[in-house]
């Protein structure tokens, strides 16, 4: 298991039933989305998601995660994305 997978699995531990979860884009977010789908299927997790991109929305839909569009929400409980590079200005 690589570092991005480990981060995604750890982030998924913060997700609780009833949350609206924001889905980032990229490899770490993909692992996170996959883990949410696993939790939904195997442990009965009940969440709704919102995606930051069409790519993430398609992945969530493919894995049967409930997804809403931005104009239908007033808040996000948790948003998970990745960071491939961090710099100091």
Backbone torsions as a table, in degrees:
resi	resn	phi	psi	omega
1	UNK	NA	133.7	-179.2
2	UNK	-91.0	173.1	-176.7
3	UNK	-60.1	-40.1	-178.9
4	UNK	-64.9	-38.5	175.8
5	UNK	-63.9	-43.5	179.6
6	UNK	-61.7	-42.6	178.6
7	UNK	-63.0	-44.1	-179.6
8	UNK	-62.7	-43.1	179.0
9	UNK	-64.6	-39.1	178.4
10	UNK	-66.3	-43.1	179.4
11	UNK	-61.2	-38.1	-179.1
12	UNK	-63.7	-22.0	178.2
13	UNK	-66.5	-20.1	179.0
14	UNK	-82.2	-11.0	-176.6
15	UNK	-82.7	130.8	-179.6
16	UNK	-124.6	159.2	177.4
17	UNK	-52.7	139.9	176.2
18	UNK	87.5	-5.8	-178.5
19	UNK	-75.4	151.7	166.3
20	UNK	-100.7	116.5	-171.0
21	UNK	-112.0	124.2	176.6
22	UNK	-83.0	133.8	-178.4
23	UNK	-108.5	119.7	176.0
24	UNK	-76.1	-166.6	-177.5
25	UNK	-129.1	142.5	177.4
26	UNK	121.3	-174.4	-172.6
27	UNK	-66.2	-42.9	179.1
28	UNK	-64.5	-44.1	178.4
29	UNK	-61.9	-36.7	177.6
30	UNK	-61.0	-44.0	177.0
31	UNK	-62.4	-39.6	179.3
32	UNK	-63.4	-46.0	179.4
33	UNK	-61.1	-43.2	178.3
34	UNK	-62.4	-39.1	179.0
35	UNK	-68.8	-38.7	176.4
36	UNK	-60.8	-42.2	178.4
37	UNK	-63.4	-40.7	177.8
38	UNK	-62.3	-45.5	179.8
39	UNK	-63.5	-37.7	177.5
40	UNK	-64.6	-45.8	-175.9
41	UNK	-75.0	-40.2	-173.1
42	UNK	-95.6	-27.5	-175.1
43	UNK	-120.6	2.4	176.5
44	UNK	74.2	23.2	178.4
45	UNK	-58.7	132.6	-179.5
46	UNK	-114.9	103.3	179.9
47	UNK	-137.3	169.5	169.1
48	UNK	-124.5	146.3	-178.8
49	UNK	-120.9	160.6	171.7
50	UNK	-137.9	136.2	-173.5
51	UNK	-106.5	148.6	179.0
52	UNK	-85.0	-9.4	-177.9
53	UNK	-154.5	160.8	175.1
54	UNK	-61.0	-31.4	179.7
55	UNK	-63.9	-46.6	178.9
56	UNK	-68.1	-37.1	177.8
57	UNK	-62.3	-43.7	179.3
58	UNK	-63.7	-41.8	178.3
59	UNK	-61.4	-46.1	179.8
60	UNK	-62.0	-44.0	179.5
61	UNK	-63.6	-41.9	179.7
62	UNK	-60.1	-34.7	-179.3
63	UNK	-92.6	8.8	175.0
64	UNK	66.0	31.4	172.6
65	UNK	-83.8	135.1	176.6
66	UNK	-63.7	133.7	-176.7
67	UNK	-134.9	140.8	177.0
68	UNK	-122.7	163.3	178.1
69	UNK	-96.2	160.7	-174.1
70	UNK	-55.1	-38.7	-177.0
71	UNK	-69.6	-7.5	-179.6
72	UNK	-103.2	10.9	-177.1
73	UNK	-126.4	159.0	175.4
74	UNK	-118.2	-13.3	179.6
75	UNK	-159.9	164.3	172.7
76	UNK	-126.5	130.9	-179.1
77	UNK	-76.1	-36.5	-177.3
78	UNK	-153.5	136.9	176.6
79	UNK	-126.8	129.7	-179.1
80	UNK	-123.8	127.8	177.5
81	UNK	-140.5	-177.8	178.5
82	UNK	-118.5	169.3	175.7
83	UNK	-136.6	113.5	-179.8
84	UNK	-86.7	-20.2	-177.7
85	UNK	-150.3	138.3	177.1
86	UNK	-128.3	132.5	-179.5
87	UNK	-126.5	163.1	177.2
88	UNK	-111.5	129.9	-178.1
89	UNK	-94.3	NA	NA
